[in-house]
Amino acid sequence: MKIAIVHDWLVTYAGSERCVESFTNIWPDADVYTLVDFLSAEDRKRILKDKIPVTSFLQNWRSARKNHRKYLALFPYAIEQFDLSKYDLIISSSHAVAKGVLTSSNQLHISYCHTPIRYAWDLTHQYLKESGLSTGLKGTIAKAILHYIRIWDAGAANRVDYFIANSKYIAGRIKKTYRRDAEVIYPPVDTINFPVQTQKDNYYLAASRFVPYKRIDLIVEAFSKMPDKRLLVIGEGSEEDKIKSKASANIEFLGYQPHQKLMEYMQKAKAFVFAADEDFGIMVVEALACGTPVIAFNKGGVSETILDGKTGILFDKQEPDSIKEAVERFEKNQDTFKPVLLSEYAKQFDRKVFEEKIKSFVSEKCNDFFNK
């Protein structure tokens, strides 16, 4: 059986690329297709095992390396130019347009959907506002492009034979957006790289890219109201100046940290604080693997991995006071969170579990499809 793996773009090693890494672990002989590939040599070896993917015409376009997203309007056309006619099975890893590849009736297409295109669907108005595109000529053009993307995306969903969602939350969004059911298989977490630490220090930890939807600003505001509690913040990004302007003396910014240092800070934190409405939240599970409880926003995929009062504390509003109340509730109950039990709980999201479930699902659908 000839297999193709299709991914939106390969630029960095993030959550969706971890899934591609597992797909190439399972199907090492599969060919990989992607709009653009600007991976470092280290990441290419990890994700693709040094395999060279087939890229689109956008690969050689000016500024694609620095800002490939500026060509959003061309993504649907570009993904449709891949000729996949020689393959029996197509597996797409899609948070944008990968699911829109063209296939025939004798080909099976299974899409692992990280999310329907957020900036084209439920986050459209937020995206336009944050980008300064709510009004004016550029705003009108942006709105027209997103309108086109929505029409194309709704049709492209019909090209998929089976959807897999990375959480129940995303399965619900797939149902709402595409009117399609999806199997839920949580994404892979390398829990082995986050060993448990039973001795904790007296600080809280937040770690993320400093971008609007991660809501690090709310965490910083909350801890500015709790001067007796120490917060360490790891990360960098476009919101850095805004976030730092809200900080008090009990908050320390550590900038970007490599994996080893991030892991060490996670291991020793008394709790990991997370305020984003996330599709799944891999970093949350990494914290649990370290034996560190999590204080998190009660929405999205995180509400499926954090059990209130058992693996962490959930808060219901993206507001500083709601985070503050959750921290206070945590401190009253922190002795009930046992690091070894948290680490054991996290193992159900391990990469090996993911790969076993993906193999089983694909095998079952292949048997049904090719033996009908």
N, C-alpha and C positions, 0 to 999 in steps of 0.2 A: 504494500500500500504506500503510495506516495503522499507525503504530508507537507503542507505549507503552514507556517506560522506568520501571521500578519499582526504588526504592532503599529500604533500611530506614528511615533517617532522615538528614536533612541538618542537621547541627549545626555541623560544623567542616570544614576542608579537610585531610583525611588520605588514607591510601592508597586506600581504596575510593571516595572522592569523585573521585580522579584518574581512575578508570575511568569514572565518570559523565560527567566532563568530556569524555573522549574519545568517549563514546557521543553526546553532544550535538554534538560536532564532526562526527561521521560522519552523524548523522541530526538535523539542526537543526530539522526540522519535527515531531519526535516530541513527544508529551506526556509529562510527568514526574509520577509518583505517588510519594509518600513519607508515612510515618506522621506525622512532624512536620518543619517547616522553620523553623529559627532561624538561618539563615546570615546573616553580615554582608553588607552591600551589595557589598563587594569580592569576597567569595567567591561570592556568587550570580551576579555578572557573569561570573566566571571559569568556574564549573561549569555554570551554566544559561543563560549569555548573557542574563541578566535575565528569563528565562522564569519565570513564577510556577507552581510545582508544585501539583498537587491533593494536599491533605493529608487525614488522617483526623480523626475526631471528637476524637482526643487533642490536637490542636493547641491547643485552647482550654481544656484542663483545667488546673486549678490545679497549679502547680509543674512543669508539663511542660517549660517553658523551662530551668529549673535542673537538673531531674533526671527526664528522660523515662523512664529505665530502671526507675523504680519501678513503672511500669505494665506490666512484662514479661508478666504473666499475661493482659493484654488484647491483646497484640500479635497473636496468631493471629486473634482475632475481628476486630480492626481491619483487618488486611491483607485479609481476606476480604470486607470491605464495599466495596472498590473495584469498580465496574462497568466491566469492560474489554471488554464484548461488542462494541463497535464497532471493535476493533482486529484487524488480521490477524496482526501480529507483536508479541510481548511479550518484552522483554529485561529480565531482572531482575539487579540487582547486589546480591548477598545474602551477608551474614555472619550474618544472623539469620532473619528471617521473609519477606523479599521474595519468595522463590521460592514462597511458599504462596498467591499470588494465584489466584483461580479463573478458569479458562479452559475453552473448549469444544473439541470434537474438530476443529473447522475453524480453530482458532487455533494458531500455532506459538509455543511458549514456550522460549526459550533462556536459561539462567541462568549468569551469570558468578559462580561461587561463591568467595568469598574464604576461607571456611572453614565447615564445619558449626558450629553454635552451640557454641562451646567450653565455655561455662559450663554447658551442659546435657548435654554428652557427656563428653569425656575430662578436662576440668578441673573437673568438678562438685565433687569433694571438696576440691580446693584452693580453689575459689571460696567454698565454705561456710566453710572454716576461716579464710580471710583476711577474710571478712565477719563473723566471729563468730557464724555460724549453724549450727555443728555440733551444738549441743544446744539444749534449751529449746523453748518454744512457738513462737517466731519461727523457730527452726531447722526444726521440724516442718512449719510452713506453707511455708517456702522449699523444702524437699525435695519437698513435694507439688506445688508449682508447677512445679518442674523436671521432675518425673515426668510431669506433664501436657504440658509443652513437648516432652519427648522423644517421647511418643506422637504428638503432633500433627506434629512435625517429620519423623518417619519417614514418615508418610502424605503430608505435603506434598511430599516429594521425588518422589513418583510423579506429581506434576502437571507436572513439567519434562520436556520432550521431549529436550533435550540440555544436558548440563552442560559448562561450561568451568571449569577450575581454574587458579588463579594460580601454581601450581608443581606439580612431581611429588609433592612432599610432601603437598599438599592433595588432589591426585588420589587418593593412597593413602588419605587420611582419608575422602574421599567414598565410595570403594569399601568401606571398612570400615564406615562408618556407614549408608550408603544402599544398598549393593550395586549401585552404578551406576558405569559407566565415565565418564571425563571427558577431554576434550581439554585439553592444557596450553598456555596462552598467557600468558606472563609479563606482569605489569602494567606500565603506562607509567611511564617515568622520564624526566624532562625534563633529559637530559644536557647540553643546550645551556646550561642555567642553572648548570652546574658546570664551567666551563672548566679545562683542565689547568694545573697549576703545577709546574714542574720543580724549583724551589728550595724545599727543605723546612727547617723550623726543628726545634730539638731538643726536641720535646714529642710526647706521645701525646694522642689526643682520644677522649673518649666523649661521646655526645650522645643524649638520649632523654627521654621522660617518666619521672619518678621513680615508677614503679608496680612492684609486686612482680615480674611476669614478665619485665621488662626486665633484671633482675639487675645493675643498676648497682652495687649494694652489693658484689658479688663483684669487680668491676673495681677498685673503690676499695680493698677489702681486699688484693687482689693487689699494687697499686702501693704500698700502705703497707708491704709487705715488700721494696720496691725503692726505698729512699729516694734513690738516685742518679738515678732516672728521673722526669721531670716529666710529670704528667697534668693535662690541662684537662678539666673536666666541664661540659657545657652541658645545661640542663634544669631542670625544677621539677616538683613533684608531691607526693603524699601520703607518700612515703617519704623526703622530704628530710632530716628530722631524723635518722632512722635511718642514712641513708647518710653524712651529714656526721660522725656520731659515730665512724665507722670510719676517717676520713681522717687522714693524717699531713701534715707540713709541705710535702711535695713535690706535694701535690694542691691544685688551685685550682678553685673553683666559680664559674662565670660566670653562673649563672641562665639565664633565657630570653634567647635571642638572635634577632633578626630574620634573615630569609633571607640578606641580604648579609653580615652578620657571621659567621653559621654557615658560609657558603660559604668565606669567607676563612680561618677557622680550619681547615676541612677541607682547603683547598688547601695549607696550610703544614705540616700535621701530618706527622710521619714515618710514622705509622700510625694508623688508626682502629680502636678496640677495641669489640667487640660481643659480648655474652654471652647474648643472648636466644634462646629457641627460637621463632623467628619463622616466620610463614606464607610470607613472601617476603623482606622486608627491603629496602625501597626505599632507605633511607639508606645501606646498604652499597654499593649500586650508585652512588649519588651520590658517595660517597667515591672509588670507582674512577674515575669520570668526572673527578674532580679530579686524578687521577694518584696517589692516595694508597692504598697497600696496606692490607689489612684483616686484623686478627687476630680470629677469630670462632669461636663455638661450632659444632662440627661436627654440627649437626642442623637439621632444618627446611629451608625454602627457601634459607637462606643457604649451606647445603652444596652447593647447585646452582650458585650464582653465584661462590663463592670456590673457586678451584682451589689446593689446598695446594701451596705452593712456587712457584706461578706468579703468582697474583693476590693472594696473602696466605698467612696461616698459620692452620690450623685446630687447635682443641684439643677433646678428647673428653669432658671432664667439666666440669660447671658448679661448679667449685671454684676458689678463689683460687690454689692451687698449680699447677693445670693452666693457668691464664691466665699465671702467672709463667713457667712453662716455655716457653709459646708465645712470650712476649715475648723471652725469652733466645734462643730459636731464630731469631726474626725478626732480632735484632741481629747474629747470626752470618752472616745471608744477605741483609741489607737492600740491599746493592749490586746484587743480582740483579733487584730490582723496578724496572722502568723506567717512569716516569710516563706517557710518551707511549703506550706499549704498553698500560698499564692503562686509559687513557682510550679508546683505540680498542676495546678489549675491551668496555667498558661500553656502547658505542653499539648493540650488538645488543639492548639492552633499552630503546632509545629509544621515545618516544611514537609516532613515525611508524611504527616497526616494529609496535608493538602495534595501531595502528589499521588497518594494512594486513592483518594476520592476522585481526583481528576481522571486518573487512569481507568477507574471503575466506571465512571459516568460515560467517558468517551467509548470504552469498549462495548458497553451496553447499547449505546445509540448506533454504533457502527454495525453491530450484529443485527439490530432492527432494520437499519437502512439498507445494508448491502445484501441481506438475505431475504428481503421481502419478495 
